[in-house]
Amino acid sequence: MEIAFTYARDALRNQEVPVGCIFVYNNEIIAKGRNTVNETRNATRHAEMNCIDDVIAYCDEKSIESKYVFENVSIYVTVEPCIMCAAALYNLKIKQILFGCRNDRFGGQTVFDVSTVLNPVTDVKGGYRADEAMALLKEFYKGTNPSAPPSKVKIKSIDTKLV
Amino acid sequence: MISSKRRKLDSMSTSINNVTEYSKTDECASDCSKVLMHAVLPDDLCEDTPLVEVYVDDISDRKNISKAVVAINSTFPVQELLHLKRVRNGKVLLFPKSICELSEVHQFLMKKGFDTSLLANNIQIVRVAKLPPKIKSQYEKVNKLWPCNFHSNKYLERLVTNSLFDENEMELHRKCMEIAIDVAKHAGNKYNSKKVGAVVFDPKLKSVVAIGYDLTNRNPCKHAAMVAIDNVAVTQNGGAWDKREQVIVNSLNTSGIPKDFEFLRDKYAKTISFGCHVSNDTDDCKAFEDGAYLCTNYYAYVTHEPCVMCAMALVHSRINKVFFGAKSKIGGLCTLCKAQTIKDLNHHYEVFCGLLERECINL
């Protein structure tokens, strides 16, 4: 998750929504990334979608079946995947997802529970280092000083019990 | 005493039975088979207005109707039922049944300071509209149960009665879907992929901004709508999957349309142009002023109902309207859910289903 956070911080430095993500397959990080929505002028280029493309490239290079790889991938992402990403990841039959804070705006569980319509096999857990992840989001949306002490940032909707 | 109570309960149950004739209609607008193209509406527009049971009592002396209404409104206004009239045929609407037992109604009113001698103590339970009706057909049903206020929204009425577009506009929608179908066929043959096509259209310019087609045999996320969204990004000097230089044809930027699909321009030259506004300014703020921000103000035409991922991608992209031909069992606009109606989202678009449905199904 720490690596995912370095990508989230990198997003913030580049004026992107600070979400970072890594895909782990057989104890190896095969994809890592962050939001590139502003850079690409494409509102669907979330960290998870970028990582999916990385996995395709990884599989092409190694001439292995991507379907099998996706089904054995664990994802570490700083923010709950949005409805779009949740649907994409459930369709790929991703093994498990561990996310940081909830996504109050677009969350694939919080705003609309995608699992109620797609019957996923994916195991999803949230709440790991949620405070830090939420603090990054708040910095982005409020444009607050990144060096402000995190204790002063009000954090809501964290469910640490989930882990 | 007991027998009189019994009689009251009986009359109560008959009045309930009478209103059960008010049955739910099956004609939900999301049933795409009946008409050619129509709006996919939020559930609260295709369903009947929900009902709630309330206590109603006769006013003992008809001369006191206005006095009783003033008294009940001041001692016991019912905030959540302000859309209902308080009186009907000498009967006054008291309050929701959930507040107390039938036998305690008058006691309850007395405690509130209401003069119960105005009432005949012939309390009945009536089902009435729980919420204000949104459209005329809902209003007509609930107004029969108990008189109800209604403010008609002309735009909504046109949506629900399928009269939003005139024949010229419909012709344009059909043309755009024809292009999407051509895209599906051409791409399907060329890339040996599923025949699904998408067109992003600027209704102001009457011009095709970008196209997309299924490439899931290469990348499971490359659904037609996702590819089209990325091609719109290409026109704004972005794009993740395909990076192409701006191509200017007839003073329009056609970089959202890959070269292999240029034949479409000749085929549809008479009615529709191809390309979007050319933004000379690379400055983002200027680009926003041009209106070229993601898919804002654009329409999407997709041969098949977009899936949940694509439906949400279109929300993120702030598309204005989505038209699709054939329903899909993994569809996220009509079949599995209606992503465009999720209340907590920051953007909502309108959805129309069944445009050239037959041709799309036959792809």
Chai-1 contact restraints between the chains, C-beta under 6 A:
chainA,res_idxA,chainB,res_idxB,connection_type,confidence,min_distance_angstrom,max_distance_angstrom,comment,restraint_id
A,T40,B,A233,contact,1.0,0.0,6.0,A-B,restraint_1
A,T40,B,G238,contact,1.0,0.0,6.0,A-B,restraint_2
A,T40,B,A240,contact,1.0,0.0,6.0,A-B,restraint_3
A,R41,B,A233,contact,1.0,0.0,6.0,A-B,restraint_4
A,R41,B,Q236,contact,1.0,0.0,6.0,A-B,restraint_5
A,R41,B,G238,contact,1.0,0.0,6.0,A-B,restraint_6
A,N42,B,D230,contact,1.0,0.0,6.0,A-B,restraint_7
A,N42,B,A233,contact,1.0,0.0,6.0,A-B,restraint_8
A,N42,B,G238,contact,1.0,0.0,6.0,A-B,restraint_9
A,N42,B,A240,contact,1.0,0.0,6.0,A-B,restraint_10
A,A43,B,L294,contact,1.0,0.0,6.0,A-B,restraint_11
A,A43,B,H316,contact,1.0,0.0,6.0,A-B,restraint_12
A,A43,B,S317,contact,1.0,0.0,6.0,A-B,restraint_13
A,T44,B,I229,contact,1.0,0.0,6.0,A-B,restraint_14
A,T44,B,A313,contact,1.0,0.0,6.0,A-B,restraint_15
A,T44,B,H316,contact,1.0,0.0,6.0,A-B,restraint_16
A,R45,B,A240,contact,1.0,0.0,6.0,A-B,restraint_17
A,I52,B,C221,contact,1.0,0.0,6.0,A-B,restraint_18
A,I56,B,N219,contact,1.0,0.0,6.0,A-B,restraint_19
A,I83,B,M312,contact,1.0,0.0,6.0,A-B,restraint_20
A,M84,B,M309,contact,1.0,0.0,6.0,A-B,restraint_21
A,M84,B,M312,contact,1.0,0.0,6.0,A-B,restraint_22
A,M84,B,A313,contact,1.0,0.0,6.0,A-B,restraint_23
A,A87,B,V308,contact,1.0,0.0,6.0,A-B,restraint_24
A,A87,B,M309,contact,1.0,0.0,6.0,A-B,restraint_25
A,A88,B,C221,contact,1.0,0.0,6.0,A-B,restraint_26
A,A88,B,M309,contact,1.0,0.0,6.0,A-B,restraint_27
A,V111,B,D344,contact,1.0,0.0,6.0,A-B,restraint_28
A,F112,B,I342,contact,1.0,0.0,6.0,A-B,restraint_29
A,V117,B,L336,contact,1.0,0.0,6.0,A-B,restraint_30
A,V117,B,C337,contact,1.0,0.0,6.0,A-B,restraint_31
